[in-house]
Structures are given as C-alpha cells and as structure tokens.
C-alpha cells in the first residue's frame, strides 16, 4: 500500500464509481454504451477538484474500464476498493443483476466506518446515484436499507435518472445541478467519516452483496478435474492449469478454461453462474440438505483415476441430486483420450451408473462405454439442455405445497339442484349437459309423462 501512497490521507481517491458494464448493441456501427458513464466520471472528478484541495497528480476517483477482463483487473479493483473514501454505485436494473457489482459493494462494506466527530451521524460511506429510474424495481436489502434523499439532486433527476439528464439537451441545467450536488455529497461524506484503508481482498472469492435473483436464476458450475501438479504421469498436463477450474480439455480449439466458456453460455440462457471446485461442493451436495440452486458438474473422466475422487463421484451418483446435471467433455482430438477412450468410458459407466441409466434408453446399456462430448460444438449443444434440466429438477424439488387444499371449483350440477330433492333445467335432476341417468330409463320423468327428450334431431321433443 505504501507504494501507492495510500497511507497518507490526502493521496487516497475520493470515490470509487461502481457501474454495470453495458454490452454493445448488435447493430453495426453501434457506439460505446459506456461512453456516458465515462463522461459522468470526468465531470464528477472535475467537480470534486473544484470543491477540495486535492494536489496535482493525485487521483480524485477511480472507474474500472477493464470490462472485468485481464489477469490484473481483479487485483486492481481490490486495491482501489480497499483505499477509496466513498463508494458511488450507479443504480440501474442491470447494476443489481451484476455479480461483479455486488462483489464490489460487498468488498467496500467489509471496511469499518466511523463518524469523524462525536456529534456526527453515522453514515455508510456509500453515496448512491440513480442512473436509471428504479421506482418499478425492488431494491436488494443492502440498498433498501440506505437512508438517502435522492430528491436533493433536483426533481428531474429523481424522476428521470442521471442517464436521461445527460442524453437530452433539454435537461442540461438539471444535469449540471445533479453533478454539482453529487460531488458536494461525496466530499461531505468523505470529510464527515473515517474509513480506514483496508486489506485488499481476493476479489473473485467475494460473494455478491445482492440477493435479488431467484434461486432458479442461479447456476452453480462445479469442476471435477486436476490442477497441473496433480496430473497422473501418463496424462498430458497441457490441458490443465494452476487451479482445478482451469481445466481446458478442448485445446487447441479453445485455450480458455472450460468453466469460463460455460459461464458465457449460461449467461446467454439468463442464468447468473458461479464457478466452484467439485471437491469443495461435494460435501454440501452429499449432506442431505436442501439445494440452494441448480447446478452443472463438468466432469473430467481422468479424475476418476483418483480413488478418492472416484468414490466422491460414486456417492454423488447415489445421492439422487437430480438438480445437478453432469457433462463429460472428451476431446476426440486429444491423443490420450483416443488411446484410452474405451477404458475411461467404462470407468465412467461404473461410477455414474444411475446417472447414465437415467440419461439414455435402456437398450444402449448393452453397448457399454457412454460416449463423452467429443468436441466443443457438442459441449455447446449439450449445456443448454443440461442447465434447463437441472433448473426444472430444482424447481420440482423446492416447490412448496400449499398449507390448505385449493378451493373446489364450482359445479353446474349443484347450481341446478335445489335443497331436498332432484332438479334439473326445469325440475329434473342432474347436470343439464350431463344427465344422471340415460333417457332410456323407464323411471325418468320425461318417460313417465310420455315425453321424448329433445336431442336436436327432427321429430325430437313433445309429440
């Protein structure tokens, strides 16, 4: 931290601008959708400079422009979140559905906040901004608990949100007022609170502070594989990385970890996926507790060569965890996979006996050796089906029964039946559309009167 000068109060950034990165529109020539956030950041830095004595060369704020990519982005975020004085989230529907934004919020709030003076009110160190109107959306608990008067930034801001004020020239003066008051509020909070510099956290390991997504929207992607130092002597280590979740079986077609690829596909399906090592997930799955989300298990069959992991998967297979779908990537262009295909497929059949039986017609069992997903294309085709299957199973498992039986549907039969006797459309018994007895019965009132039922045919009715 001393290398950054953050041990000196004056050198710390005043604010951390937290926002949801917006993807580009599909149209050709579409502009940068995050341009307006960058403009707000520049205007806000300028306004804070005007209200403070920040020396030249000292950062006023921080805004992440990495799109959450690259090896160093998480480390840089952690350092900035551990040092900034004020956290400024841009509220929008996309923001509260962003896991990285929730991780940023959580990381900042791990630091203690103290009033600067004994008479000052305790505050959170968070100054929220309405980037888009949120009146139609329910805020997560952590945001709903904040006491903040957005109306103080002007009536147009509270109604339209800051994005609209920036885009429309009609609101130019309203935008300038909102930015000025926002900057003043940031400076005020920074000066009225003491938030000590924190210890940079492992950003990727932090949970999201937001819990607005339904459990069925989550997807826990577990990876059962090796890290490079665990790979057996007869297995090519080039398909593995420093973590078990770095397994990339389809190289050279895809050199990125398969879990990252699965996350991208899951997000396209509307899920909010997280990645875990199966070794850490297994005990929770096997403990018999209620599931918290649907899941996918990306299974490296080579990991079944390890006796301990093989037994773990065998127990999982017998646990009836239907809300976790199993995918078995198997690269047909990998020489090791080609050479050991039959042995590994038979081993997977033995360990995942119940899972494989449920996944295929019974007559295929005589063939032995369940094939894996031999290419990235096959994996891409299989993942949506597996994810939705897990979602449906999770919904069925967690669906609660009503405390009371549903109210019976009204019956037309009862509507035409008076108390104490039979009645019908006139005074006969039964449903007018469904007679109690066939008209052929001799004791039917119509027969006793010599009438014939009108069945809609010529000659029907009274003779």
N, C-alpha and C positions, 0 to 999 in steps of 0.2 A: 504493500500500500504506500510506503514512503516514496517509491519510485514515481508514483502518480501525484505526490504532493497532497494526498487526501488526509494526512494527519494535521494539516493546517485548515482551520475552518473556512478561511476565505477562498481556498482553492477548490472547494467541493462544488460540483454542479448544483445549481438551484433546483432544477426539476428534471424528472425522467418522464418523457412523453410516451405513454403506452397506448398503442393503437392496433387495430386488426388490419393486417396487410390484405388489401383487396386485389384479387386476381384481375388480369386484363380481360376486357370483353373479347368475345370471339371474332368480332368484326375486324377485317383487315384495316390497318391504319389507326386502330383504336389508340387513344392516348394513354398515358400513365395514370392509372386510377388513384395512385398515392401522391400525385402532384400537389393536391390541395392540402394534404397533411403536412408535406414539407414546407409549403407556403405558410401555413399556420405556425409551424415550428420557428421559421425565420422571423416572422412578425412578433412572436412571443419572446424570442431571445432579445430582439431589439427593444421591446417594451420593458423587459426586466432590466436591461442595461441602463435604460433611462431612469429607473426607479431605485437603482443601487449604485454602490461604488466599486463594482467588480473591476479589478485591474485588467489592463490589456493582456490578451493571451490566455486568460483563464476561461475555461468552458462555462457558459451560462446554463446550458441544459444538455440533454442527450436524447437522441432519437435513433432507434435502430432501423437501418435501411438494408440490412442483410437478407431480408425475407426469410429469416431463420434457416440460413444455409451456410455451409462452410464449416471448417473444423474449429475456428476460433470464435464463432459468434456467441456460443453459449457461455464461454469463459468471459467474454467482454460484457455481456449482459449481466452476469453475476457480479462483476466488479462495479459496474455502474449502479446497480440496484443496492449494493452494499454501501454506496457513498453518497448518493443524491439526497438532498434535503426534503424534497417534496415529490410525491408521486401523482402524475396527472393522467388519468385514464380518459380516453375519448369514448364515451358511451354510444353504443350502437347495437342493433341486434346481432351483427356479425362479431362484435367485440366479446359479448358474453357467451358466444359459442366457440370461441377460440381457446384451445388448450394452452398455447404459449402465453396468451394474455392473462389467463388465470394463473399460470405459473409465475409471471411477473408480479402480479398482485400478491400472491402468497409469499414470494421471496421478500418483497419490500416489508410486508407486515410482520416478518419474523423479527424485525428490529424494534426495540422499545422506544416509546415516545414519552417525553416528559415536558410539562409546561415550563417555559423559560423563567417565569416568576411565580411566586407563591399565590398571587392573586389571579393569574391567568387561567382560563378554562382549558381543560384537557382537550386536545384535538387529535385527529388520527394521522395527520401528515399527508392526507390524500385530498386533492382538490379535483373533483370530477368535472368533466366537460360534456355537455350534450352535443355530441357530433351529429346525431340524428334524433328526432323526437322519439321518446320512449314511453309515451302515455299508453300505447296499446300493448306493451310488453311487460311481463313480470320480471322485476329485477331479482337477481340472486340475493341470498340472505346478506352476504357481506356488503353489498351495495345498498340494499334497502335499509340497513341499519345506520348508514351515514346521515348525519344531520347537515344538510347543505341547502341553502336557498338559491336555486338557480335563477329566480326572478330578479335577483340583484344585478344580473348581467344585462337586463333590458327585456321588455316584453316580447320583442320579435325573436330574440334568442331563445327564450323559454318555449315559444310556440313552434318555431321553425327548425331550431338546431343550428349549430355554427356552420355546418357544411352549406346549407342553403344561403346563409348570410354571405358566405364567401363567393358562391357561384353567381348570385344575382346582384347586378349593379344597383338595383333598387334599394337593397339593404346595406349599401356600402357604409353609411354612417353608423348603422346598428352593429355592423361587424367591428368597426374600429372601437366603438364603445365597449363591446364584449371583450375584445382582446385586452384593452386597457385595464378593465376591471379584473379580468382573469390574471393578468400579470401582477396587479396590485395584491390580489388574494394570495398568489404564490409567494410573493415577498413577505406578506404579513404572516403567513403560516410558518415560513422558514425562520422568521425572526422571533415568533412567539413560542416556538417549540425547540426542544433539544432532542435530536435523533442521532445518537452516536453512530459513528461508522461501524458497520457490521462486518462479519466474516463472510467473504464470498462463498456462496453455496454451490453445490453441484446442480446447475440449473435443470438439466434433463431428469434428475431424480426427484424434483419437487412436484407435488401434486398441484392441481388447479384449485384455486380458491372458489371457483364457480361450480355449482352443482345444479344447473338448470336443465341439463339434458336428461330425458327419461332413461332409465336403465337399459331399455331396449335400443337406445341410440348409441350406447357404448359398445365397444368390441375389444375384448382383451386378447391380443395376439401373443401366444406363447411359442417359444422356440426351444425345441429339444435337439441340441447338437453339441459339438465340441468347440472349445476355443483352441487356437493353434497349438499350444503346448500340450494339449490332451490327445491329439490325434494319434490313432494307432500307427505303428511302424509301417504297415502295409497300405496306408491311406495317404493320398496326395494332400499335403497341408495347404496347397494353394487355394483351396475352396473355403478356408476358414480365416478368422481374424483374431484380434486380441480379446474379443468378447464372444460368448456363445451366440449372441444375437447378430454377430457379424457374418454368419454363415451365408455364403453366396454360391449356391450349387449350380447355377446356370451360366457361369462364366465359360467362354469369353463373351457370350451374347449379352449378359448383364453382369457387370462387375460390382454393382451396388449390393449391399446386403438384401437378402430376400425379404426380411421383415420390413425394410423401408419401402420396398416395392408393394408389399401387401398393404401397408398403411395408405399409400396413394390410392390403390384400388378401393379400399374400404371407405375412404373419404368420398370417393365418387358415388358410392352407394348411400351416402348420407350418415355413415357411422362416425363416431368420434373414437378412433382406435388408440390404444396404448400398447407398447411392446414390453414383454417380460420374458425372463428365462423360465422354462417349464420346471426346472429343478426347484425354483422358489414358489411356483404356483401350485405344485402338486399336492402338498400337504393340505392346503386350503380346499382343493377340489376333493381330496380323499377324506377330509374331516367330517363330512356329512352335513355341513351347514348349508344354508340356503344360498343359491348362486346370486351374485351381485350384478352380473352382466353376461350376455352371450360371449362365446369365445371361439378362437381358432387355435389349433395346435399344428404348427409347422414341424413335421417330424423328419429328422434325418435318420434314415434306416441304419446308417453306420453307427449311430449312437446306441443302437440295440446290441452291439457287440460288447458293450459295457454291462456287466452283470447287474450292477446296482440300478442303472437307468432302465435296463430291460425289466426288472422287477417292478419299478415305479410305473412303467407304462402298462404292465400286465394288471396291476392293481387299478389303474385308471380305467382300463378296458372293462373291468368287472364292477366298476362303481356306478354304471348307468348314468354317466354325465352327458346326457343327450344334448345339452345346450352348448357343448364344446365339440365342434366339428374337426375332424382330423384330415390334414392334407399331407401327402407324402411325395415331395418333389424328388425326382430321379432323373438325372441328366443322361439321355441316351448318347450324348457325345463325349461323356466322361469315360475314359478307358477303364478305370476302376469299376465303374457302375456296369459297364458292358461285361467285364470279366466275371463279376460276382452277382449278376442280376438274379439268377435263379436262387442262389443261397440266401440273398438278402430278402427277396420276395417271400420265400418260405418262412424265414425268421419272422418277418412282419406278420404273416398269417398266423403263426403260432402265438405271438404276443398279443395281437389285436384280433383275437378270434371272434369275439362278439361284435366288435365294431365292423369288421369286414363282412360278417354274415348279414348284418343289418343293411349294409350298403350295396349289396348285389343280389341278384336272383340266386336261389339255392343251387341251381344246376351248374353254376360257374364254380362251385366249390370243388368239384371233381377235377377241375383243371389245375388247381393249385397255383400258388405264386401270383398274388394280386399285383397287377402292374402299377407302377407309380406314375406320377405326372412327368412324362419324359421330356418335356420342353417348356419353355417359358410361356408359349402360347397356350398349352394345355393347362398350365397353372392359372393363367389369366381367365380361362373359361370356367375353371372349377371353383375359384374363390367366391364369386358372387353366389353361386348355388350353396356352397358350404356356409357362407356367412348368413344367408337368409334362413337356411335350415336350422342353424344354431339360434337365430332370433326367434323363430316360431316355437322351438322347443323351450326356450327360456320363457316366452310368454305363457305357454301352457303350464310350465312348472310353477310360475309365480302368480298365475291368475287366482284371485281370491274368490271364494264362493260367497254369495250374499247371506247375511245373517238371517233373513226371513225369506220364506218361499215367495216367488213372484205372485202378484195378484192375478187370480184366474181371469181368462178372457171372457167377456160377456157372451152368453149363449142366446141365440134366437129362440131355441126351444123353450127356455124359461120365460121369455118375453110373452109368449102366446099361451102360457099355462096358468090359469087362474088358481087361486088357493082352493084346495079341497076337491079338485076334480080334474078331468082331462079337458083340454080345449084345443082348438086349432085356429086357423084363419077365421072361421066363423065361431064354432063352439066345439070343434073336434079336437082330439088330442094330436100331439106331435108337431114336429118341425114342418112348416109349410113347404119346405124344399126337400124334406127327407121324412116320409111318413113312417110312423111307428110300426104299422103292420101293412102288408101288401093289400091292395084293394080287393084281392080275391077272397079275403076272409069273409065268411058269412056274417060275422057279428059286427062288421064295420057299419057305422051309422048310415053311410050312403047306401049300402046294400039293403039295410032294413027299411029305408024309405023307397026303395026301388029305383034309386038314382044311379047313374053311371058317372064315374069321375070324368071331368073334362080334361083329356090328355092333349088337347090341342089338335086332334085329328077330326076330320069331317064326321059328323054324327055324334061327336062327344058331347057330354053334358046331359041335361034333363030331357027325357023323351016324353 
